[in-house]
Amino acid sequence: DQQVKQNSPSLSVQEGRISILNCDYTNSMFDYFLWYKKYPAEGPTFLISISSIKDKNEDGRFTVFLNKSAKHLSLHIVPSQPGDSAVYFCAAAQGGSEKLVFGKGTKLTVNP
Amino acid sequence: DAGITQSPRHKVTETGTPVTLRCHQTENHRYMYWYRQDPGHGLRLIHYSYGVKDTDKGEVSDGYSVSRSKTEDFLLTLESATSSQTSVYFCAISGASGGYNEQFFGPGTRLTVL
């Protein structure tokens, strides 16, 4: 049973526009969420996180929104740049656990 | 960047042979993890360690074993490699307990089992 779902395998946007990547989760015990970015032939790198006590966290061009009632989070990238083209993984953790549960990833392509 | 190295970076082996992948960290982090990444599956946890000689299974642990005899090294062993274990393997580390710390990933090892 997939606890973290990224239902869009791919997304294509124009440079300068907003990219919105979505993630849904089923486990109501998750209380910490993270986004990772992965370039080909490299390991994933941490991008941004949010605790369940917040509904928004912002870091430069990247903002993560959390809707606990809908068990949904989204990553907004504004403005999108070609260098943002990568696979983005959503991950979730349950309080007290050292483990992360990852989604399958969404491949973002930002076209010049 | 977190000091994590993986060796080898690429390996081709034959079905039935043993394979050991090494993860080395210079960050003195307590937690270490092994994941595999496959198309359509994302990142799946194989095993993890919460201290020297302390390990536990992840969601896809069958066919794999691990060992951690030193804080800095976490070994993943495929006792008898199968073609279904062809994958990209990532090691990760994290520093504190409670899960409220991001994991830092190594560069990966691409394993091909013929």
Interface residues (C-beta under 8 A of the other chain):
Chain A: Q6 Y32 L34 Y36 A41 E42 G43 P44 T45 F46 S49 S51 F89 A91 A93 Q94 G95 G96 S97 E98 K99 L100 F102 G103 K104 G105
Chain B: I4 Y31 Y33 Y35 G40 H41 G42 L43 R44 L45 Y48 Y50 G58 F90 A92 S94 S97 G98 G99 Y100 E102 Q103 F104 F105 G106 P107 G108
